[in-house]
Structure formats: C-alpha cells, structure tokens
Amino acid sequence: MTYLPSLPKNAVLLDVFRAYPHTSRPLLDYHQALLRGPSPLTVAERELIAAYVSGLNACRYCHGVHQATAQAFGIGEGLLAALLADVTTAPVAGRMKPLLQYVGKLTLSPAKITPADAEAVLAAGWEEQALHDAVAVCGLFNMMNRLVEGLGITAGEGYFIIAARRLADAGYAGLKDLL
C-alpha cells in the first residue's frame, strides 16, 4: 500500500513516475543510459547487479522486477538466491564474483570499501568502465530501493513478470514513453 494518498492503494513505481514526471524523466534517462547503453557488462549482468543489490536491501519490489528482467536476458533461475546466500559458492562466472562482492560490500558497508576491493575486480580481467558501471548500478539501485520502500510501493509475482517483459522489450526509454 503506497504512502502517497493521491495514488491508488496498489500503486506501482510507474504510477509514481507518472505523478512526478519532472523528476522521473531524467531518472529514466539515466536508467536507460546505464542499464542499456554501451558497457563492458552485458545487459543481463547489469540487471543481475540491480537484482542482487535490491535483494541485499530486502527490497522485494525491485528485487522481483529485476530478477525477472535478468532472467529475461538469460540469467538462470535460482542464481540470485544462490548469490544472496553466498557469492563465493554461487554458480556464477569466476570473474563476476569479485564484482558482485564489491557491490555487496558497497551496499552493506560502503565505508569499508578499500583499494584492494577495486584491485580484485580489475585483476579478474574487468576494465575500469566495468567497475564504474557496476558501482553506478549499485548506487542507482540503493537509491531506487529507498524510493520504493520509502513510498510504500509493493507488487506481486504477476506484476514482476509484466514489468520484466516491458523492460526487456522496450527498456527504460519505454517507461518514459508511458508517462
């Protein structure tokens, strides 16, 4: 149930975007550039990071939408649960582990990030832009999780699938078109 009385009780994030288009349009432009623009990280990997960060934050809405979106781009079912249980034993490519450990630490204890954490990502074969993009996705979804939780936005499994289809087909620019 949303905490904004002007919105329907079952409001989703798109309803918030429609109610506040002046801030939503640039936010969706940033989503589109970061999550669908050029990057050494695939779209699936960026959506995986979004879902992982949201899972760490226990943001059910963002975790559900972005888990379904990551799966639409080829991330296997059950991978996010394994990552949330333990990145080191999760069945993910070896070079993804330091990147996911980095965003996990950045989410849960940002003041504890060290140069060694960044060096581990680069030593795994990622270029600087990959580290930048992973940190930017992490930061964006920490913010989005706070926005969603702070406004009382919720949804169920059925909505997650619909939202994921929309994001897979039209990206975040498609959401902007719906405002």
N, C-alpha and C positions, 0 to 999 in steps of 0.2 A: 504494500500500500504506500503510495507516494506521500511525502510530507508537504507537497505543494497543493493547497486546497483548490487552486484553479484548474488542476489537471484531473483526469479521470482517476479513480482509485487504482485501476490496474494499468496505469501509465507505464510505458517503456521509455527507453532513452530517446527514441525518435520523437516522442511527444515532448520531451524536454527541449530537444533541438528545435522543434517547431515553435515552441513557446518563446525561445530565446535565440532567434536566428542571427542576431548581430554578433554573438559570441560563438555560436555553433558553426557558422560558415567557415571562419578561419581555422577553427579546431578540426573540422572535417578535411579542409585543405591539407593541414599538417598530417592527419592520419593517412590521407591518400599518398602524399609525398613519401612519408616514412615507411609505410607498410606495403605500398605497391610500386614505388619508384625504384630507380636503379640502386642496387646494393649487392655486395658480395654474399649476403644472406638471401636465401630463397624466400618467396612469399610464405611458404609453409613454415620455414624456420622462424620468421618474424612473428607469424601467428602463434606458433608454439611458445615463443618467449612471452607474448601477450597473455596467453592462457596460463602459462606457468607462474608468472608474476601474480596474476589475478587469483590463482589457486593458493599461492603462499599468503596472499592477503585475505583469503577466505571470502572473496567477492564472488558469490555464487553466480550472479548475473553475467559479469564479464568473463568469468572462467567458463561458464556454459556456452556463451556465444562464441568465444574464441577457440575453445576446444573443438566445437563443431566446425568452425571455419578452418582450423588447422587440419582436421580430418578431411574436409572437402578438398584440401590441397595435397592430400596423401599421407598425412601423419597417422600412424596406426592407432586403432582403438586400444585403450589401455596404457599407452605410452605416458600420458600426463599423470595418471595415477602412480605409475612406477617412478616418474621423476619426482613427484611430490613426496613419495616415500623415501627415496634415496637416489640422488643424481648419480652417485658413483656406481651403483649396480643396475641402473635403468638401461634398457636395451636401446641406447641411442649411440650414434656415431661417436667415436672417441674424441674427435676434435670439438664436438658440441659440448662435451662435459665441462671443460674449463669456462666456456662462455656462459653456460647455464649456472655454474657455481658462482660466477661473477655476478650475474643479475640476481641470483638468490641472495647473496651476501649484500648486494646493493639495496635490495628490498628490505631485508630483515635487520641489517645493522650497517647502514651506509657509512657511518663514521669509521668503520673498521676496514674499509677498502684500502689496500696498500699497492705500491708499485708492483710487488710480486704477483698480485692478483692479475693485473693487466699484462705482466710479462708472461704469465701462464697461458693467457688467451693468445698472445702473439706467437709464443713458442709452439702452440698447437697448429700453427700454419695460417691463422687468420690475419688479414691485413688490418691496418688501422681503421679503415672505414667500417669494417665488421664490428670492431669494438665500439666505435662511435654509434653505429646503428643499433646495436644491442642495448647500449646504455640509454639511448634515446627512446627505444620501445619500452624499456623498463620504466623510465621516468614518466612517459606518457601514460602507461597503464597503472602506475601507482597513483597518478592524478585521477585517471578515469575511475579507478576503484573508489577513491574518496568521493568523487562526484556522485556516483551511483549509490553508494552506501549513505552518503550524507543527505541525499534527496529521497531515500526510501524506495528506490526503483527495484522491482523484482519481476521475475518471469519464470515460466516453467520450461520443461524439455521441449515441448512443441514449439514454443517461440524461439528457442535456441536454434533449432533446425531451420526455421523460416529465415531468421536473421543471418545465419551462416550461408544459406543459399543466396540471399541478396548480396552479401559481401563477396562471395565467390564469383557471382555473375557480374556485378556492376561496381565492385569496390566501394570505397568510402565516398567517391565522387557521386555514386548512385544515391547515397543517402542525402547528399547535399541537394540533389535534384528533387528529392521528396519534400523539402522544406517549403 
